[in-house]
Amino acid sequence: MNRERLLDEVRLILAKTGFYLSDKANTRGLAFDVVARRDEVLLLVKVLLNVDAFSKQGAEELRMIATTLKGAPLLVGERSSAGPLEDGVIYARSGVPILSGQTFKDFFEEGVPPFIFSAPGGLYVKLDGEALRRAREEKQVSLGALAEVAGVSRRAIQMYLDGMSATIDIALRLEEYLGEPLVVPMDPFLYTSRVADLLTGFEEFERFERDVFRRLSRLGYDVLPTVKCPFEAFTKDREVVLLTGVTSAGERAHEKASIVSNLARVIERDSVLFVERRVSRTTLEGTAVIGKDELKKIKDRAKILELIEERKS
């Protein structure tokens, strides 16, 4: 299987299960390949055959984007340098959950969640601490007896009762001895909690991008630049998150506006495009367009939102 076929399968599974998808992009090297929404669930999915190609920078940017949009990041792959990804297992890299193509299909099409996750030292499962406590009390089994059965210390048994994860072998020994199911399924989208570090300066960007970002910051917006995205930044405050594109004199504004508008519709956010050269239209593909000279004259950040509302309608 090649990457394009895997990507097509991921898109097909999402579409079959009720997700509204972003258009398929031909640009390689982006932080995500698919944006998908179903009701309140927003997914940002990257697809790679070899997950070792998923860099730390790419993972952190994908996590930042997902966090900003209150969505979930996910990588779907087939193998790593260690071999094929095992089905039914959640892997992770830099805080982004990773599923094999089959695990992805099982979870979305069949509703079968993974029960195992990979972490340093091997494969683990999450134990239901309350079920373990209840079974121990009902059968009047001491901590020492459980520790002997599992081959661990009494302290480890106490930690399992408090919710610590266990290796697969230990979990199976405890389940067999107590005659109770103790392993609970994993939710891939609760697996990551760490927020990506954000760029705080704008020095690395082109002159016009830097000028736009600084101007928006002076107006009171938080600007979160992106690197591997079809747009240049998120512009946000407490109430809004804008997908923000910036085009210099040599770029085609229509092409960028088309991509940004499609993503904005799926994500259900507004988009805006700042252009260095003068354009005859104030809206492109449903995205509000604001020129360089017009931005310089804006003194109130609310004016940005007013222009977007006027121009998108």
Secondary structure, DSSP 8 states (H G I E B T S, - for coil): --HHHHHHHHHHHHHHTT-EE------SS-S-SEEEEETTEEEEEEE-SBGGG--HHHHHHHHHHHHHTT-EEEEEESEETTEE--TTEEEEETTEEEEEHHHHHHHHHS-----EEEETTEEEEEE-HHHHHHHHHHTT--HHHHHHHHTS-HHHHHHHHTT--EEHHHHHHHHHHHTS--EE---GGGS-----------TTS-HHHHHHHHHHHHTT-EEEE-SSSSSSEEEE-SS-EEEEEEE-TTS-HHHHHHHHHHHHHHHT-EEEEEESS--S-SEETTEEEEEHHHHHH--SHHHHHHHHHHHH-
